[in-house]
Structures are given as structure tokens and as C-alpha cells.
């Protein structure tokens, strides 16, 4: 089954009309979250040419947890643990982004080409292809900290620019707390 066979393109105007109904909106968000995770996991696993046992080994250190991978690849399951999703993201060396979003962002996601959202490139693949800036020679103060607070510069998102709201300071800094496990 290819990506194009699994995902159906929906007319945005028709979808917005359907989203006017609160019950439909709730069901749409739930189905979107469940389906997206299940399809992404399956497609990323297949892109690595792993079976479910191999993914269980990479993510959880135990191939016997294959049934857990099977559940997570089932769009009807929907009982995802944030910690398990983080372990799966680490196995694929991709980021996990979980946040509450406006519906315009959800519609933007649906408009994104399938190839870019279903099987994201790993950190190393992005670095090698030039999608991430190559770090220059590090100074001692640039070393990543573990179990510390990092201050990073963040560009405001399109929605933050439109609304004028942001959780960043005036100079664009955000503090992140990082803890190693």
C-alpha cells in the first residue's frame, strides 16, 4: 500500500463546512491524530525496511514487544503514551512534535505533500542533505548541556506573527529544560 493509496485529499472549503459542526470537529481531530501516528509509524518502519520485531528492538530494546508496535500501527488503537512515542521518535532519529494547534495549522498539515509528512528524514539525513545548518567549530560555551536549561533563539511561527503572540522574550529567546534519561 503506497502513501497515495492511504491518504485521501479533501477539498479545504468542504472540510471547513463540515468542521462547523462541533461533533464533527471533535471526531475529525481524534481520527486525524490516531491515523497520522499509525500511518507514519508504519511508513517510517517500512522505509527503514524493518519488520515490527526489528522496530521493537530499536525502540524498546526487546523484539518481544512487537505486539506493542502492532497496536501503535493500528489507527483504531489511539491510546498512545507520550514516553513510548518519544522512544519511537528516537529509534527513527526524528523529532516528535506534540502541541495544541489552531484548525488552520491542521488544514496546513493536510495540504503538505505526503512525502514530507509521512516519512520524515532523520537528523543525519537532514544534516547530510543541507536541510539543517552545519554547526561551525564549537566554542566551549556552545556544548549541549544535559540536565540543564538551554536558551535558544526561536523565529516566531506564521501564526505567532499574525496574532502578535509568542512565548518568546522580545529578543526571541526561549528556555528549554533538558533532562537525560
Buried (B, 14 or more C-beta within 10 A) or exposed (E): EEBEEBBEEEEEEEBEEBBEEEEEBEEBBEEEBBBBBBBBBBBBBEBBEBBBBBBBBBBBEEBEBBEBBEBBBEBEEBEBEEEBBBBBBEBBBBEEEEEEEEEEEBBBEBEEEBEEBBBBBBBEEBBEEEEEEEEEEEEEEEEEEEEEEEEEEBEBEEBBEEEEEBEBEEEEEEEEEEEEE
